Amino acid sequence: MVIFTCEDSLEGILCGVYDAWMSRLGHANVRLELQERGNLRMFSEYRQTAKEDWKTEKVIDTIRRKAGQEVYEQVFHASLSREEEKADRIYRFLICALHLGPAVTDMLQIPAVYELFRMNRNVTREAMHLIEFIRFSQLREGALFGVVGPENDVILLMAPHFADRLNAENWIIYDEKRNKAVVHPAGGECALVRLPDEKWRERLTESGDQEEFERLWKTFHTHIAIRERTNRACQMTHLPLRFRPYMTEFQ
């Protein structure tokens, strides 16, 4: 077995797909894994994949031309998954997709197709939940700042919603687990950036009336509740615990 290792990103995985495919070793004899994930397999040869733009562009062009835009979008969403096996699952899915064409998305009876569908569903659902549950605070410069800690790398999927709804605002969505953020200047385009430190927390504490607004928001939620109708099980279903640390009313 020859195992190709790649960077944990869409570009890295697609470069791994290119190298594994072009090795001509046979799909059954190769495997794709993320770098620095899991234990080394015995009796396997490891080959590191170099991330190169031309490889990425060639694979994307092939996917769009032979399988369609929907297949490419599903691959993109799956690349944002937290699952360690995602690289090889994307590779197995693309073997089917490039052979069967756009209709492959409906062939869930094929294990490789179902696995990608499942990862895609998990990623998009988390993005939709975070769009509903994210809370913005105002920095002293006036920009809106929201913090999330998603299981999957979904802040890029959240950005289009807020770019449309808050187009005239300066805002930042920060993923504290991956230490990166989507930054949106008022009236401009979103950009993905890495934040070098956690000074933003200090700036939040110096944000003027922000603490007072948070106190009012918590008071409002406390007073509109009807104690006799409290249903903890229902709350857990509609608002899982993992989202609450990032919501003002639960802090």
C-alpha angles and dihedrals in degrees: 000000000000114000119200114204121207142178118273097252138087091258093047094048093048090050087052090051090052094050094045092048095045093048088080090212093127126263092258091056099052135064135188121221136171117252117262093009123128131336126313115262118236120244092016130122116225123211122183117223119222115219109237127170095224092057092050093048092048094052093046091049091050092049093050094044098046104027107020140240095290092060091050091051091051090051090050092051092047090052088063092058121115092223115118093216094056097105094058092041091054089049093051091047092052091052087061096038096053090048100043101032128213093336089071092088090071095048098091091153087077107087094219091052093047093050092054091045090052094050091045091051093049093051096046093046092054091049091052092048092051091050087060098041104039116111123204126215125195120244119215089256088060099253119134115240126195127183125205135170104199125181089226128044095258109141091103089058091051095050100076092057094054093038086061098040098038100030093138094052135082106234142164130201110199125198103206094189093059098028095232136111145199110234122199121189115204109277092359140098127281120256130194113227139173116236112218098206145359100262088123088078090059090048091052091056089053095050098118113229094009094105092051092051090049090052091051091049092052091047091051092053092047095052099045091055118103105218095202091057097049110137112183094182091055091047091053090052096050098033114030118207094245091068097049101078088067096049118093095220092058098046 
